[in-house]
Amino acid sequence: MTMMSHEPKRASRTLAVLALFQSRPNEWIDVHELAHVGGFCSWRTRISDARKVAPEGWTIQWNGDEHASAYRYQAVPLGRAAEQPVARTLFDMSPRA
């Protein structure tokens, strides 16, 4: 008896989860819908896998709610947040404090 590889099915479900996110960017998708697409016992793994294959510049976020968990697919913001300091440049010759 030979063991069958689960990799093709895993990859297929990962791509299905990623396709669901890509079809609804910036929209929160609840775990029930993700479990339906990604598999009842493996939807969290499919989300993790989808994060790894998502196009550069995109991310999958969790809403942080353990009781009403949801995820969304959105573009990574460009630049820096206003409260982040600007890095010193080569031309900034002022002494460090």
N, C-alpha and C positions, 0 to 999 in steps of 0.2 A: 504494500500500500504506500503510495507516495503522498506527500503533503503538498497541497496546492498553495501557491503563493496568493496572499491577500493583497499584494501591492496593486494590481490593476483595479480592483474594486475600491481600494483606499484612494488611489489617485482619481478615480472617476467621481467618488463622493466629494473629495476635496474640490475638484473643479466645479461640481454642481453647487457647492456652498459658495465658492468664489463668484460663480455666475449669478447666484441669487443676490449677493451683496452688490455686484456691479450693476444689476438691473434696477437697484433701488438705493443709489448713493445718498448719504446723509439721512437716511431713514432708519429709525430704530426697528430691529427685527427681533421678535421675542424668541425665546429658546424652544418653544413648542414647534414653531415653523422651521427653525434650524435643525431640530432633532428629526423632523419629518424628512428633510433633504439630506442631512449628514449622517443619519442613523441614530436610533434611540440611545444606544450605549456609547456612541463614538462621536457625537456632534462636537464636543469640546476639542477633541483631537483634530477633527476636520477644520475647525476654526484656527487652531494653532498651525496646521499645515497650510491653510489658505493665507495666513499672514506671511509665511515664508515664500509663497509664489506670487503674491500680489505685486502688481507693477510698481516700480520705483515711484515714490511720491504719493503713495496711497497707504492707508493704515486701517486696521479693524480695531475699533474701540469697544470696551465693555462699559456699561452704564454704572457699574459699581453697586448695583442693588441686588443683594442675595435673594430677596423674596420676589422680585419681579425683574429678573435678569433679561437683558437685551443687548444686542450688539449693533454697531453701525459701521459702514464703510465710508471713509471720507478722505479727501486730499489732505496731505500733510501741509500745514501752513508754511509758506516761504518766509525767510528772514528770521528775525528774532523778536521776542516779546519786548515791549517798551521798557520793562523793568530789568531786562538783562543788560549788563554792562557791555560796552563796545570794546572789542579786543584792541590792544595797542597795535599800532602799525609800525612798519619799518621807518617811517618818516617822523614818528613821534619821538623826539630826542629829549623830552623833559625827564628829569630824574624821577625815579620811583619814590613814592612816599614811604 
